[in-house]
Amino acid sequence: MNFSIDPQGRVVVVRTIVEKLDASNAPELKAHFLQLNKVGSNYIVLDLSKTKYCDSSGLSAVLIANRLCKDTNGKFALTGLQPNVMKLIEIAQLDKVLMIGNTTDAALDLLAR
């Protein structure tokens, strides 16, 4: 298992347990997001603190989660971004689209707004 799912009230915190979020494990992450959406969980925090590398497949999983949450009147936030992952998000200009908290608590606060 490459990800942990931690329900915290109406918010679910998904944590990566992989150093690389890429084509080898992004489909599993997407499947988790789809399953969470299917059961009505649409407030999600993705904690990437253990992930040092992310490619376009990983970014696609993040964007799918964001869209699923928005489409069901929920919210999605990222936390624990390592420098290389943050750089990718900034280059793609997704830092203007995605909610990003420096800590899990900060990300949870973003969802509470």
Backbone as ProteinMPNN parsed JSONL, in Angstrom:
{"seq_chain_A": "MNFSIDPQGRVVVVRTIVEKLDASNAPELKAHFLQLNKVGSNYIVLDLSKTKYCDSSGLSAVLIANRLCKDTNGKFALTGLQPNVMKLIEIAQLDKVLMIGNTTDAALDLLAR", "coords_chain_A": {"N_chain_A": [[0.846, -1.192, 0.0], [0.62, 2.127, -0.941], [-0.402, 4.43, 0.048], [-2.052, 6.106, 2.752], [-5.215, 6.287, 4.316], [-6.971, 8.49, 6.212], [-9.659, 9.15, 7.919], [-11.047, 12.06, 9.318], [-13.414, 13.169, 10.936], [-15.508, 15.066, 8.916], [-13.585, 15.442, 7.046], [-11.103, 13.892, 5.039], [-7.861, 12.729, 5.355], [-5.378, 12.028, 3.161], [-2.43, 10.312, 2.909], [0.728, 10.134, 1.348], [2.976, 7.416, 1.009], [5.21, 7.125, -0.36], [8.269, 7.867, -2.088], [8.331, 8.717, -4.671], [5.864, 9.976, -6.7], [4.425, 8.779, -9.297], [3.919, 7.345, -12.605], [3.833, 4.704, -11.837], [2.418, 4.489, -9.458], [0.439, 6.429, -9.356], [-2.092, 5.743, -10.563], [-3.236, 4.165, -8.534], [-3.573, 6.06, -6.5], [-5.417, 7.77, -7.749], [-7.569, 5.981, -7.882], [-8.16, 5.721, -5.161], [-9.09, 8.332, -4.656], [-11.35, 8.408, -6.321], [-12.899, 6.407, -5.127], [-13.302, 7.53, -2.571], [-14.79, 9.757, -3.309], [-17.03, 8.49, -4.32], [-18.227, 7.46, -2.015], [-19.058, 9.75, -0.857], [-17.187, 11.422, 0.342], [-15.89, 14.49, 0.212], [-14.202, 16.422, 1.135], [-10.983, 16.762, 1.226], [-7.621, 16.314, 2.217], [-4.445, 16.152, 0.891], [-1.513, 14.82, 1.876], [1.707, 15.252, 1.111], [4.186, 14.911, 2.275], [6.109, 12.883, 2.413], [6.852, 12.546, -0.148], [9.166, 13.113, -2.619], [9.395, 13.5, -5.273], [7.47, 14.154, -8.151], [5.67, 13.347, -11.024], [4.037, 14.01, -14.215], [1.903, 12.219, -14.166], [1.379, 11.909, -11.443], [0.673, 14.529, -10.863], [-1.626, 14.687, -12.358], [-3.306, 12.977, -10.886], [-3.608, 14.515, -8.584], [-4.962, 16.733, -9.646], [-7.314, 15.502, -10.487], [-8.433, 14.781, -8.024], [-8.876, 17.341, -6.98], [-10.776, 18.324, -8.815], [-12.892, 16.443, -8.5], [-13.664, 16.973, -5.849], [-14.433, 19.69, -6.035], [-16.525, 19.498, -7.909], [-18.484, 18.317, -6.417], [-19.208, 20.126, -4.543], [-17.278, 20.269, -2.525], [-14.031, 20.528, -0.934], [-10.503, 20.666, -1.621], [-7.183, 20.21, -0.559], [-3.622, 20.629, -0.474], [-0.716, 19.532, 1.321], [2.5, 19.514, 2.973], [4.421, 19.817, 0.948], [7.326, 19.032, -0.717], [10.401, 20.659, -1.759], [11.023, 20.1, -4.592], [8.583, 19.139, -5.548], [6.904, 21.277, -5.028], [8.05, 23.138, -6.724], [7.412, 22.047, -9.246], [4.629, 22.326, -9.168], [4.427, 25.099, -9.07], [5.645, 25.799, -11.526], [3.779, 24.763, -13.271], [1.836, 26.507, -12.71], [-0.098, 25.891, -10.869], [-0.218, 26.558, -8.271], [-1.771, 28.719, -8.048], [-4.265, 27.763, -8.358], [-4.732, 25.528, -6.727], [-5.416, 24.804, -3.264], [-3.049, 25.273, -0.777], [-1.478, 24.234, 2.099], [0.944, 24.871, 4.646], [1.251, 23.077, 6.72], [-0.42, 20.122, 7.951], [-2.47, 20.887, 9.688], [-2.801, 23.555, 8.862], [-3.75, 23.129, 6.284], [-6.124, 21.823, 6.866], [-7.434, 23.946, 8.101], [-7.782, 25.609, 5.877], [-9.714, 24.184, 4.494], [-11.815, 24.473, 6.192], [-12.769, 27.002, 5.863]], "CA_chain_A": [[0.0, 0.0, 0.0], [1.432, 3.331, -1.114], [-1.125, 5.583, 0.584], [-2.89, 5.835, 3.914], [-6.461, 7.056, 4.32], [-7.247, 8.799, 7.61], [-10.855, 9.981, 8.09], [-11.055, 12.931, 10.498], [-14.695, 13.85, 10.837], [-15.951, 15.145, 7.513], [-12.393, 15.565, 6.204], [-10.25, 12.713, 4.919], [-6.467, 13.042, 5.063], [-4.702, 10.979, 2.401], [-0.978, 10.516, 3.01], [1.558, 9.289, 0.486], [4.04, 6.699, 1.717], [6.166, 6.865, -1.433], [9.154, 8.986, -2.409], [8.015, 9.157, -6.028], [4.477, 9.864, -7.147], [4.61, 8.719, -10.744], [3.028, 6.448, -13.346], [3.753, 3.384, -11.208], [1.478, 4.467, -8.328], [-0.619, 7.446, -9.497], [-3.427, 5.15, -10.759], [-3.747, 3.738, -7.224], [-4.027, 7.266, -5.811], [-6.657, 8.176, -8.421], [-8.611, 5.039, -7.465], [-8.561, 6.118, -3.803], [-9.898, 9.552, -4.747], [-12.641, 8.047, -6.913], [-13.648, 5.668, -4.115], [-13.713, 8.497, -1.547], [-15.86, 10.554, -3.9], [-18.192, 7.609, -4.466], [-18.886, 7.313, -0.709], [-19.479, 11.07, -0.396], [-16.112, 12.197, 0.986], [-15.458, 15.513, -0.746], [-13.263, 17.325, 1.788], [-9.79, 15.917, 1.24], [-6.278, 16.881, 2.302], [-3.41, 15.226, 0.429], [-0.238, 15.098, 2.526], [2.795, 14.753, 0.271], [5.443, 15.178, 2.977], [7.088, 11.814, 2.165], [7.065, 12.47, -1.595], [10.204, 14.054, -3.05], [9.336, 13.638, -6.731], [6.138, 13.961, -8.731], [5.664, 13.591, -12.466], [2.741, 14.441, -14.732], [0.878, 11.264, -13.722], [1.048, 12.288, -10.071], [-0.033, 15.807, -10.939], [-2.954, 14.364, -12.863], [-4.085, 12.443, -9.753], [-3.915, 15.674, -7.727], [-5.983, 17.531, -10.329], [-8.568, 14.739, -10.45], [-8.986, 14.945, -6.675], [-9.366, 18.714, -6.872], [-12.005, 18.428, -9.611], [-13.946, 15.645, -7.859], [-14.135, 17.708, -4.673], [-15.157, 20.898, -6.484], [-17.758, 19.111, -8.601], [-19.476, 17.872, -5.43], [-19.258, 21.211, -3.545], [-16.322, 20.033, -1.454], [-12.763, 21.257, -1.046], [-9.301, 19.841, -1.678], [-5.974, 20.974, -0.227], [-2.343, 19.925, -0.404], [0.194, 19.921, 2.389], [3.746, 18.756, 3.015], [5.092, 19.834, -0.353], [8.784, 19.098, -0.753], [10.812, 21.698, -2.715], [10.898, 19.706, -6.004], [7.166, 19.018, -5.879], [6.386, 22.643, -5.039], [8.556, 23.77, -7.95], [6.587, 21.539, -10.345], [3.304, 22.946, -9.049], [4.585, 26.511, -9.445], [5.914, 25.87, -12.965], [2.491, 24.505, -13.922], [0.974, 27.585, -12.213], [-1.206, 25.309, -10.115], [-0.249, 27.175, -6.94], [-2.839, 29.723, -8.095], [-5.517, 27.024, -8.473], [-4.868, 24.593, -5.619], [-5.203, 25.293, -1.903], [-1.839, 24.657, -0.254], [-1.166, 24.581, 3.484], [2.303, 24.473, 5.03], [1.123, 21.942, 7.621], [-1.735, 19.473, 7.842], [-3.432, 21.749, 10.381], [-3.067, 24.721, 8.005], [-4.585, 22.648, 5.185], [-7.458, 21.6, 7.451], [-8.021, 25.278, 8.278], [-8.207, 26.086, 4.552], [-10.956, 23.497, 4.154], [-12.876, 24.911, 7.107], [-13.217, 28.344, 5.46]], "C_chain_A": [[0.883, 1.246, 0.0], [0.825, 4.57, -0.476], [-1.895, 5.164, 1.83], [-4.078, 6.788, 3.88], [-6.853, 7.238, 5.781], [-8.462, 9.718, 7.73], [-10.777, 10.769, 9.399], [-12.327, 13.76, 10.461], [-15.133, 13.873, 9.385], [-14.797, 15.278, 6.532], [-11.635, 14.237, 6.194], [-8.845, 13.187, 4.573], [-5.859, 11.818, 4.383], [-3.212, 11.292, 2.459], [-0.255, 9.581, 2.051], [2.627, 8.639, 1.354], [5.115, 6.339, 0.698], [7.025, 8.102, -1.668], [8.845, 9.558, -3.783], [6.545, 8.919, -6.305], [4.528, 9.947, -8.669], [3.659, 7.697, -11.363], [2.881, 5.079, -12.688], [2.731, 3.332, -10.068], [0.359, 5.513, -8.413], [-1.994, 6.832, -9.765], [-4.055, 4.671, -9.443], [-4.292, 4.937, -6.45], [-5.337, 7.764, -6.424], [-7.815, 7.287, -7.977], [-9.097, 5.356, -6.054], [-9.468, 7.348, -3.845], [-11.283, 9.255, -5.312], [-13.515, 7.307, -5.901], [-14.155, 6.609, -3.019], [-14.886, 9.332, -2.054], [-17.158, 9.753, -3.977], [-18.957, 7.462, -3.144], [-19.23, 8.667, -0.086], [-18.433, 11.877, 0.346], [-15.583, 13.209, -0.023], [-14.693, 16.658, -0.079], [-12.009, 16.506, 2.04], [-8.528, 16.769, 1.357], [-5.315, 15.797, 1.826], [-2.08, 15.671, 1.019], [0.868, 14.425, 1.727], [4.156, 14.869, 0.953], [6.502, 14.093, 2.763], [7.471, 11.716, 0.685], [8.032, 13.561, -2.047], [10.16, 14.321, -4.551], [7.907, 13.364, -7.196], [6.243, 14.238, -10.225], [4.254, 13.963, -12.916], [1.609, 13.491, -14.336], [0.421, 11.588, -12.309], [0.259, 13.575, -10.033], [-1.463, 15.603, -11.437], [-3.851, 13.825, -11.746], [-4.512, 13.575, -8.822], [-5.047, 16.494, -8.342], [-7.334, 16.822, -10.367], [-9.227, 14.889, -9.086], [-9.588, 16.333, -6.504], [-10.7, 18.875, -7.609], [-13.159, 17.662, -8.974], [-14.53, 16.381, -6.658], [-14.954, 18.925, -5.089], [-16.499, 20.557, -7.112], [-18.866, 18.677, -7.637], [-19.555, 18.862, -4.256], [-18.387, 20.957, -2.323], [-15.078, 20.881, -1.656], [-11.607, 20.271, -0.977], [-8.104, 20.728, -1.355], [-4.765, 20.044, -0.193], [-1.562, 20.4, 0.808], [1.465, 19.078, 2.28], [4.518, 18.745, 1.721], [6.598, 19.999, -0.206], [9.193, 20.088, -1.853], [10.637, 21.322, -4.194], [9.448, 19.614, -6.444], [6.537, 20.408, -5.956], [6.812, 23.361, -6.313], [7.732, 23.336, -9.16], [5.214, 22.205, -10.34], [3.36, 24.419, -9.454], [4.816, 26.667, -10.94], [4.612, 25.678, -13.75], [1.445, 25.556, -13.544], [-0.261, 27.059, -11.482], [-1.261, 25.837, -8.685], [-1.316, 28.265, -6.876], [-4.22, 29.071, -8.08], [-5.792, 26.16, -7.243], [-4.697, 25.292, -4.272], [-4.014, 24.525, -1.325], [-1.596, 25.17, 1.157], [0.227, 24.098, 3.827], [2.317, 23.255, 5.941], [-0.246, 21.307, 7.405], [-2.797, 20.327, 8.513], [-3.801, 22.965, 9.538], [-3.968, 24.316, 6.842], [-6.004, 22.387, 5.672], [-8.178, 22.925, 7.676], [-8.518, 25.835, 6.949], [-9.539, 25.456, 4.167], [-12.118, 23.984, 5.002], [-13.454, 26.265, 6.712], [-14.419, 28.293, 4.547]], "O_chain_A": [[1.776, 1.392, 0.835], [1.446, 5.633, -0.452], [-2.333, 4.02, 1.951], [-3.958, 7.942, 3.469], [-7.045, 6.26, 6.504], [-8.319, 10.938, 7.651], [-10.479, 10.209, 10.454], [-12.324, 14.906, 10.012], [-15.133, 12.847, 8.705], [-15.004, 15.233, 5.319], [-11.541, 13.552, 7.213], [-8.652, 13.948, 3.625], [-5.829, 10.723, 4.947], [-2.783, 12.39, 2.106], [-0.578, 8.397, 1.951], [3.119, 9.238, 2.31], [5.843, 5.362, 0.873], [6.577, 9.232, -1.476], [9.07, 10.742, -4.035], [6.043, 7.804, -6.162], [4.655, 11.026, -9.249], [2.713, 7.244, -10.718], [1.912, 4.368, -12.952], [2.229, 2.257, -9.74], [-0.576, 5.475, -7.613], [-2.988, 7.342, -9.247], [-5.269, 4.763, -9.265], [-5.345, 4.847, -5.819], [-6.261, 8.138, -5.7], [-8.915, 7.778, -7.723], [-10.293, 5.276, -5.771], [-10.488, 7.401, -3.158], [-12.279, 9.794, -4.829], [-14.72, 7.546, -5.821], [-15.303, 6.5, -2.588], [-15.847, 9.583, -1.326], [-18.243, 10.279, -3.73], [-20.183, 7.352, -3.144], [-19.643, 8.733, 1.072], [-18.753, 12.916, 0.924], [-14.914, 12.844, -0.99], [-14.552, 17.736, -0.657], [-11.966, 15.668, 2.941], [-8.386, 17.797, 0.694], [-5.364, 14.663, 2.3], [-1.58, 16.753, 0.71], [0.959, 13.199, 1.67], [5.18, 14.921, 0.272], [7.691, 14.369, 2.92], [8.314, 10.9, 0.311], [7.772, 14.754, -1.889], [10.804, 15.248, -5.044], [7.233, 12.464, -6.696], [6.83, 15.237, -10.641], [3.378, 14.203, -12.085], [0.467, 13.927, -14.186], [-0.772, 11.549, -12.008], [-0.702, 13.708, -9.275], [-2.39, 16.272, -10.982], [-5.028, 14.181, -11.671], [-5.641, 13.591, -8.332], [-5.978, 16.899, -7.646], [-8.379, 17.467, -10.288], [-10.437, 15.099, -8.997], [-10.677, 16.483, -5.951], [-11.634, 19.487, -7.091], [-14.279, 18.169, -8.913], [-15.746, 16.408, -6.472], [-16.038, 19.162, -4.558], [-17.493, 21.244, -6.878], [-20.043, 18.672, -7.998], [-19.915, 18.496, -3.137], [-18.721, 21.381, -1.216], [-15.072, 21.827, -2.444], [-11.705, 19.204, -0.372], [-8.022, 21.864, -1.824], [-4.876, 18.848, 0.077], [-1.728, 21.532, 1.263], [1.495, 18.063, 1.585], [5.202, 17.768, 1.416], [7.078, 20.982, 0.358], [8.419, 20.332, -2.779], [10.151, 22.139, -4.975], [9.113, 19.966, -7.575], [5.732, 20.681, -6.846], [6.031, 24.103, -6.908], [7.39, 24.163, -10.006], [4.703, 22.598, -11.388], [2.446, 24.924, -10.106], [4.251, 27.566, -11.563], [4.377, 26.343, -14.758], [0.305, 25.498, -14.005], [-1.318, 27.69, -11.476], [-2.233, 25.595, -7.969], [-1.719, 28.686, -5.792], [-5.223, 29.736, -7.823], [-6.926, 26.068, -6.774], [-3.933, 26.249, -4.151], [-3.971, 23.295, -1.374], [-1.519, 26.377, 1.389], [0.654, 23.041, 3.362], [3.278, 22.486, 5.94], [-1.118, 21.886, 6.756], [-3.897, 20.482, 7.984], [-4.964, 23.366, 9.496], [-4.854, 25.077, 6.454], [-6.972, 22.694, 4.976], [-9.387, 23.022, 7.467], [-9.572, 26.471, 6.904], [-10.395, 26.118, 3.581], [-13.273, 23.916, 4.58], [-14.528, 26.635, 7.186], [-14.915, 29.336, 4.121]]}, "name": "protein", "num_of_chains": 1, "seq": "MNFSIDPQGRVVVVRTIVEKLDASNAPELKAHFLQLNKVGSNYIVLDLSKTKYCDSSGLSAVLIANRLCKDTNGKFALTGLQPNVMKLIEIAQLDKVLMIGNTTDAALDLLAR"}
